[in-house]
Amino acid sequence: MDDTIGRTFAYMLIGFGFFILAPILIFLNSDITARSYINTAITEFTENARADGVLRKSDYNQLVTRLNASGNTYVIRIEHKSRTAVPAESGNGYETAYRSYNINDIFAVWDGYGEDMEPGTSDDVDGADYWMKDGDYLSISIVSHSSTLGSRVFGSLIGQPQGMKLIASSGGMIGNTGR
């Protein structure tokens, strides 16, 4: 009798391992791989932009292509804070301030929109690279639109069936560009 109960229990554990645990581990491994992939892509893009002091549309398109290869869709946020000197409140000298530019401002430069920031108007120019200068700050963040399969499966086991989204960010000061 004990042998039958032991075998039944062993078969149940084996079934649990093969049909429940193995797929969960595979899904989680795919999530880890996707996180690593997008972290690498965004870090390479940011470090190249920081080292050169320029955001190129071709580099951005390459980043988007790499992100699309991961099988998820993402919201990409880029913020450039330009260091400027403003008169000090005390009236003596200048203070450092940062003016923020977002991805829409960067696209306007890439696409050649004029001062009015409207496409197809008389003040449009040829598109150009987006230049930054030493001391500026660049930050990029990426958030997936939906949670991944692995996080939904794992989340259902821990009480969060909506799962978790893939998130990555990178940034830093622009330096040694000579501008």
N, C-alpha and C positions, 0 to 999 in steps of 0.2 A: 504494500500500500504506500509506504513512504517513497519507494522508488518511482511510482507513477506520479505522485504529487510533485516530486523533485523534477522529473522530466517535463511535466507540464509547465512548471514554473520556469525552467530553463528555456523551453521553446518560446514562452511568452517574452522573456528577456531578449532572446535572439530576434524575435519578430519586432519588438520595440526598437532594438538597435538598428536593424536593417531598414525598416519602413518609416520610422519616425526620426531617430537621431541622425542617421546618415544624410538625409535630405536637408535637415536643418544645418548641419555642418557645411554642406556644399553651398547652401544659400549664403551663410555667413562668410564663407571664404570668398565668394564672388563679391560680396559687399566690401570686404577688406581690400580686394584687388581693385575695385572701382574707386574707393577712397584714395588709395595709393596713386592710382593713375591720374585722377583729377588734381591731387595735390602736386604731383610732379609737373603736370601741364601748366598749372597756374603759377607755380614757383619759377619755372623756366621763363615764362612770359614776363613776369614781374622783374626778375633779375636782369633779363636782357634789356628791358625798358629802363631800368634804373642805371645800368652800366652805361648805356648809350645816351641816356637823357632824352629819348624820343620814343613815342608810341607810333608804330607803323600799322597802317590798315592791313597790310599783308600778314604781319605777325598776329594781329587780332583774328583775322580770318583763319589762320592756322590753328590758333587756340580753339576757336569755335569748332573747327573740323575735328580736332582731337577730342573735345568734349562730346560731340555728337557720336563719336566712335564708341563711347562708353555705354550707349544705349539709353541714356536718360536725357531729359531736357532740363535746361538750367536758366536761372535768372542771373545775369552777370552785372555786377555793379562796379564801376570804376570811378574813383575820385582822385583828382589831382588838386593838391593844395599848393598854390603858388606863393612863394615867400616874397613879400613886398615890404618896403619901408614906408611908414606913415609918420606924420609929425607926432611927437610926444604930447600927451595931454598937458604936461607941465610947461610946454612951450620951448623946452631946451632939447634940441636934437631930434632923433627919430627912434621909433620903436619898430620891431619886427611884427608883421601881421601876416596872416595867411588868407588868401582868397580861394574859395572852393570852386572847382569846375567838375561837372559830372560827365557821364558818358555821352549825353546829348551835345554838350559843348565840344567834346572830342570828335564826335561824328560830324559836326558842322565844319570843323577844320578839314577833316578827311574828305568830305564831300564838296568843299569849296563854297559853302554858303557865305554870303556877305555879312555885313554888320546887322542886317535885319533878321538874320538867322532863318530866313525863308528860302526854300529851294525854288529855282526857276525865276528869280528876279534879276533886275539889271545889275545889281552889285555882286553877283556871284563871281567867283574866281576859280582857277584850277585847284583841285584838291591837293593837299599837302600833308606831310607828316606833322604830327603834333609834338612840338618841341617843349622840353622842360629845362629848367636851369638848376645849378647846384643849390642845395638847401631846400628845394621843393620836396613835397611828400606825395607819394603815390600809394594808394591802397586799392586792392581788388578783392572782391568777395564773390563767391559763387554759391548758389543754393539751388538744389534740384527742385523741380516743380512738384514731384510726388515722391513718396517714400519708395524704397526698393523692396523687392520681393523678400529678400532675406530679413530686412528689418521688420516687415509686416508679420512674417512667420514667427520670428523671435519675439516680437512685441506681443503677439497673441498669447504666448506662453507666460509673459510677465505682466499681462494686464494692460498693455498699450497696443491694441490691435491696429491703430492708425499707422504704426511704425515710425521710423525716423527718416529725415531727409539727409541727403549727402550735402555737406557744407565744407567749403574750403576758403581760406583767405590768405593773402600775402600782401606785403607792402614794405615800405621803408623810405628813407631819404635818398634823394638823387644826389650823386656826388662825383667829383672828379671828371666832369664833362668839359670844363673850361668855359662854361657860360654863366 
